[in-house]
Amino acid sequence: MSIKVFDTHVRTKDGRYLHFDVLIEDNDPDLAKAYARRFLDEQGVQDEDIAQDRCQFCHVEPSNPQVAAAIAQQGYFILKLQGCRE
């Protein structure tokens, strides 16, 4: 399976910085942004908390079994890079 990687950066109004990748099967920026918003909600970041954000297509790469399983089950996988809670 080839996956599309959407590089996502969020700055909150209180100064936090979150960097993560949204991995999906289709090259669909709107879908990637919807999954990013869902993840941010799980991280306790609401729309009104966001000062600046960006979610843009970065590249295509082959998936590993863990990512492929997550995409098959829920449609996406989040790769946490900076500032994200476990």
HELIX and SHEET records of a PDB file:
HELIX    1   1 PRO A   29  GLU A   42  1                                  14    
HELIX    2   2 ASP A   47  ASP A   49  5                                   3    
HELIX    3   3 PRO A   65  GLN A   74  1                                  10    
SHEET    1   A 4 ILE A  50  PRO A  62  0                                        
SHEET    2   A 4 SER A   2  THR A  12 -1                                        
SHEET    3   A 4 TYR A  17  ILE A  24 -1                                        
SHEET    4   A 4 PHE A  77  GLN A  82 -1                                        
END                                                                             
